[in-house]
Amino acid sequence: MSYCPNTPEDIREMLAAIGKGSIEELFEPIHHTLRAKSFNLPAGISEQELLVKMQELAACDRHLINFIGGGYYDHHIPAVVDHLSGRAEFYTAYTPYQPECSQGTLQALFEYQTAICRLTGMEVSNASLYDGGTALAEAAMMALRITGRNRVVIDASVNPFARQIVATYMKNLGVEMVEIPTSSGSADRSALTEALTRDVAAVMVQNPNFFGSIEDLTAISQAAHAKGALLVTSVYPISLGLIKSPGEMGADIVVGDGQSWAIPSPLAVPPSVSLPPRKNISATCLAASSARPSTRKAAAASFLHCRPGSSTSRGTRPPPTSAATRASVPCVALFFSPASARRGWRNWPISTGTRLNTPRKDWAPSGG
């Protein structure tokens, strides 16, 4: 069987349609110095022979421990991970647009969001964003929308790649971004406090930070709230099993890469992400019914559901990305009965379809 789907007759018809007499004529615009001189490839080999050859090439690699991953590191991945991820309970349609056909995906997202909330100490989690850098930028835009302000303060110990992404977003939105230099590898608390003015929407920090320092951010959270700003914390998720959670320290929005959760170091694709906030998050949120053993999509705002004028990103994505928040969000709680769900929709200060710079009238930061 030929791997070329086009027959010689198909090729002649296509060339005639674009006014070319041959394949050579089609490629004429490409300079001769950039064109392949020959395609002198070896004869084809069997699958078994190819596997042996690839193993020989792989054996030439030196296996070193990476200490400069910039947030991406090799982790031991238990064998049970692949087994569980392939079980029918979780292995269904990629995107749950039809919940009745996607119970596996919904169940996986539900378990994922629950774990994110428990790890971060936040109350709501989405499922999810793309990578930690864009999640941090989304968190900044969320803070801008909630507070109606136009300035963000970011600590220089935040991952430099994430800071570059945030700077790009803020520049194109006309938002001022103030970067505070570090002090001995940690956040300079006095400088952060001095930078807090009444036009600051968010203070953005990382814990553990890019240099590996672990800090208690409670004082920074209190200072931010005293000025009406939000505290955005970027985390290394696997560390949350050992250190004080962002929720305990008063964080309003939490983001982070999920690569440490049994995900191989990526070569060309982003890993997972978390973005848990305290207020006003538009995302895919799931709910479980105590009456029937099923999982439902309580609220969703994906790229198919957003009005073009209201969206600031492509919306949501299945795991392994996530976001946790303490926000009032367009969804109900993660665990409820059908009756409490109906009550929840009426009682929560829900805001949907809000434009980027439209402040929430009912917003009051915790402690402020």
C-alpha positions in Angstrom: 0.0 0.0 0.0 1.4 3.4 -1.0 1.8 6.1 1.7 1.1 8.7 -1.0 -2.7 9.4 -1.1 -2.5 11.2 -4.5 -2.3 9.2 -7.8 -0.3 10.6 -10.7 -3.6 11.7 -12.3 -4.6 13.6 -9.1 -1.3 15.4 -9.1 -1.7 16.4 -12.8 -5.2 17.8 -12.1 -4.0 19.8 -9.1 -1.1 21.2 -10.9 -3.3 22.2 -13.8 -5.7 23.9 -11.4 -2.9 26.2 -10.2 -1.3 26.7 -13.6 1.8 24.6 -13.0 3.2 22.1 -15.4 5.2 20.0 -13.0 6.3 19.5 -9.4 9.6 21.1 -10.2 7.8 24.2 -11.5 5.8 24.3 -8.3 8.9 24.5 -6.1 10.7 27.0 -8.3 10.1 29.9 -5.9 12.3 28.1 -3.3 16.0 29.2 -3.8 18.2 26.4 -5.1 20.5 26.8 -2.1 17.6 25.9 0.2 16.4 22.9 -1.7 17.4 19.3 -1.0 20.2 18.1 -3.3 19.0 14.5 -3.1 16.8 12.1 -1.2 19.3 9.4 -0.9 17.5 7.4 1.8 18.3 3.8 2.8 16.0 1.0 1.9 13.0 0.4 4.2 13.4 -2.0 7.1 11.0 -4.0 9.2 9.5 -2.7 12.4 11.6 -5.1 14.5 14.8 -3.9 12.8 13.8 -0.2 13.3 13.2 -0.8 17.0 16.6 -2.4 17.4 18.2 0.6 15.6 16.4 3.1 17.8 17.4 1.3 20.9 21.1 1.4 19.8 20.8 5.2 19.2 19.1 5.8 22.5 21.9 3.8 24.3 24.3 6.5 23.1 22.7 9.1 25.3 24.2 10.1 28.7 21.6 9.9 31.4 22.2 12.9 33.6 20.1 14.5 36.5 18.7 17.8 35.4 19.1 20.6 37.9 18.4 23.5 35.5 14.9 22.6 34.4 13.4 26.0 35.3 10.4 24.3 36.9 10.5 21.2 34.7 12.1 18.2 36.2 12.2 14.4 35.9 10.1 12.7 38.5 9.5 9.0 39.2 6.2 8.0 37.6 4.6 5.0 39.3 3.6 2.2 36.9 0.0 2.4 38.2 -0.4 5.8 36.6 -0.6 4.5 33.0 -2.9 1.7 34.2 -5.4 4.0 35.9 -5.4 6.5 33.1 -6.4 3.8 30.6 -9.3 2.4 32.6 -12.7 2.8 31.1 -14.0 4.8 34.0 -11.7 7.7 32.9 -11.0 6.9 29.2 -13.8 8.4 27.3 -14.3 11.4 24.9 -11.6 14.0 25.0 -13.8 17.0 25.5 -17.1 16.7 27.6 -19.4 18.7 25.4 -21.9 15.8 25.6 -21.7 14.8 29.3 -23.9 11.8 28.7 -21.2 10.4 26.5 -18.2 11.6 28.5 -18.7 10.2 32.1 -15.1 9.0 32.2 -13.7 12.4 31.4 -16.1 14.1 33.8 -15.1 11.7 36.5 -11.4 12.4 36.0 -11.9 16.1 36.0 -14.0 15.9 39.1 -11.4 13.9 41.0 -8.7 16.3 39.7 -10.5 19.5 40.8 -11.2 17.9 44.2 -7.5 17.1 44.6 -6.5 20.6 43.6 -8.8 22.2 46.2 -7.4 20.0 48.9 -3.8 20.7 48.0 -4.1 24.4 47.6 -6.6 25.1 50.4 -8.9 26.9 48.0 -12.6 26.4 47.6 -13.0 26.0 43.8 -10.9 24.6 41.0 -11.2 24.7 37.3 -10.0 22.1 34.8 -8.1 23.8 33.3 -5.6 26.1 31.5 -2.5 25.4 29.4 0.7 26.1 31.3 1.9 27.9 34.3 3.0 31.1 32.5 -0.3 31.7 30.7 -2.2 30.7 33.9 -0.3 33.5 35.7 -1.3 35.9 33.0 -4.9 34.8 33.2 -4.7 35.3 37.0 -3.5 38.8 36.4 -6.4 39.5 34.0 -8.8 38.1 36.5 -7.5 40.4 39.2 -7.8 43.4 36.8 -11.4 42.5 36.0 -12.4 41.9 39.6 -10.8 45.1 41.0 -11.2 47.4 38.0 -7.6 48.6 38.5 -4.8 48.8 35.9 -1.5 47.9 37.7 0.1 44.7 38.8 3.1 44.1 41.0 5.3 41.0 40.4 8.2 39.7 42.5 11.4 39.0 40.5 11.7 35.6 42.1 8.8 34.4 40.0 9.9 32.1 37.1 11.4 34.4 34.5 9.6 32.7 31.6 6.3 33.2 33.4 7.2 36.9 34.0 7.9 37.4 30.3 4.5 36.0 29.4 2.7 38.2 31.9 4.7 41.2 30.6 3.6 40.5 27.1 -0.1 40.2 28.1 0.0 43.4 30.2 1.8 45.4 27.5 -0.9 44.6 25.0 -3.6 45.5 27.5 -2.1 48.8 28.4 -1.6 47.7 32.0 1.5 48.8 34.0 3.5 45.9 35.4 6.0 46.7 38.3 8.7 44.2 38.9 10.2 44.2 42.4 13.9 42.9 42.7 14.6 40.1 45.1 16.5 40.3 48.3 18.9 37.4 49.0 16.9 35.1 46.7 13.5 35.9 48.4 10.8 38.4 48.0 11.8 41.9 49.2 8.8 42.5 51.5 9.5 46.1 52.3 9.8 46.9 48.5 6.6 45.0 47.8 4.7 46.9 50.5 6.0 50.2 49.2 4.8 49.4 45.7 1.3 48.7 46.9 -0.9 51.6 46.0 -4.6 52.0 45.5 -4.4 51.3 41.8 -2.7 47.9 42.2 -4.9 45.0 41.2 -2.6 42.1 42.2 0.6 41.2 43.9 2.1 38.2 42.2 4.6 35.9 44.0 5.9 32.3 43.8 6.3 29.8 46.5 8.7 27.9 46.5 10.2 30.6 44.3 12.5 30.2 41.3 15.6 30.1 43.5 14.1 27.4 45.7 13.3 29.6 48.7 10.2 28.8 50.8 8.3 31.6 52.5 5.2 32.3 54.6 3.3 34.7 52.5 0.7 35.6 55.1 2.2 39.1 55.8 2.3 39.9 52.0 -1.3 38.7 51.7 -2.4 41.0 54.6 -0.6 44.0 53.1 -2.2 43.4 49.7 -5.7 43.1 51.1 -5.2 46.2 53.2 -4.8 48.1 49.9 -7.7 46.3 48.2 -5.4 44.2 46.0 -5.4 40.4 45.4 -2.6 38.0 46.2 -1.7 35.7 43.2 0.5 32.8 44.2 2.4 30.5 41.8 3.2 27.1 43.3 5.1 24.0 42.6 2.2 21.5 43.1 4.2 18.6 44.5 5.5 20.7 47.3 2.0 21.3 48.6 2.0 18.0 50.4 4.8 19.3 52.7 4.4 23.1 53.1 1.7 25.5 54.2 -1.0 25.8 51.5 -1.6 29.1 49.7 -5.2 29.1 51.1 -3.8 29.0 54.6 -1.7 32.0 53.8 -4.6 34.1 52.4 -3.9 33.7 48.7 -6.8 34.8 46.4 -5.7 33.1 43.2 -3.3 30.1 42.9 -1.6 28.9 39.7 1.1 26.4 38.9 2.4 23.9 36.4 1.3 20.3 36.9 4.3 18.7 35.3 5.4 17.3 38.6 2.2 15.2 38.8 3.5 12.1 37.0 3.9 13.9 33.7 7.2 13.4 31.7 9.3 16.4 31.0 7.8 17.9 27.9 9.8 18.5 24.7 7.5 20.6 22.6 4.1 20.8 24.4 3.1 22.5 27.7 2.3 20.5 30.8 -0.7 21.0 33.0 -1.6 24.0 35.0 -3.6 25.1 38.1 -5.5 28.3 38.7 -7.6 28.3 41.9 -9.1 31.7 42.8 -11.3 33.1 45.5 -13.7 35.1 43.3 -15.1 35.4 39.7 -13.6 32.6 37.7 -15.1 31.4 34.4 -14.2 27.8 33.9 -15.4 24.3 33.5 -16.6 23.1 37.0 -18.1 19.8 37.8 -20.5 18.6 40.4 -21.5 15.2 41.8 -25.0 14.3 42.7 -25.7 12.4 45.9 -29.0 11.2 44.5 -27.6 9.4 41.4 -24.0 8.1 40.8 -23.2 10.5 38.0 -21.1 13.5 37.4 -22.5 16.6 35.8 -21.0 19.7 34.3 -22.3 22.4 36.6 -20.9 25.3 34.6 -18.5 25.6 31.6 -17.0 28.4 29.7 -14.9 27.0 26.9 -13.8 28.5 23.7 -17.0 27.3 22.1 -19.2 29.1 24.6 -17.5 32.5 24.9 -18.7 35.6 23.0 -15.7 36.9 21.0 -15.8 40.3 22.7 -15.8 38.8 26.1 -13.1 36.1 25.9 -9.4 36.7 26.9 -8.1 33.3 26.1 -9.1 30.0 24.5 -10.8 29.0 27.7 -10.5 25.6 29.3 -8.7 22.4 28.6 -8.8 18.9 30.0 -6.2 17.7 32.5 -3.5 17.7 33.5 -4.0 21.5 33.9 -5.9 23.1 36.7 -6.8 26.3 38.6 -8.1 26.6 42.2 -9.8 29.7 43.7 -11.7 31.1 46.6 -13.8 33.1 44.2 -17.4 33.5 43.7 -17.7 31.6 40.4 -20.3 30.8 37.8 -20.8 27.4 39.3 -22.0 25.7 42.4 -20.0 23.8 45.0 -18.1 20.7 44.1 -20.2 18.4 46.3 -23.9 18.9 46.6 -27.3 17.3 46.3 -29.6 18.4 43.5 -31.7 20.5 45.9 -28.7 22.3 47.4 -27.4 22.9 43.8 -30.6 24.8 43.0 -30.2 26.9 46.2 -26.5 27.4 45.4 -27.2 29.0 42.0 -29.5 31.6 43.6 -27.2 32.4 46.6 -23.9 32.7 44.9 -23.0 36.2 43.5 -22.6 34.8 40.0 -21.2 36.9 37.2 -21.0 35.5 33.6 -19.9 37.0 30.4 -18.1 39.8 32.2 -15.8 41.9 30.1 -12.1 42.2 31.1 -12.2 45.6 32.7 -15.6 45.5 34.2 -15.2 45.5 38.0 -17.4 43.4 40.2 -19.6 45.7 42.3 -19.8 43.2 45.2 -16.1 42.5 45.4 -14.4 43.0 48.7 -11.0 41.4 49.3 -10.8 39.1 52.3 -9.7 41.1 55.3 -10.2 44.4 53.5 
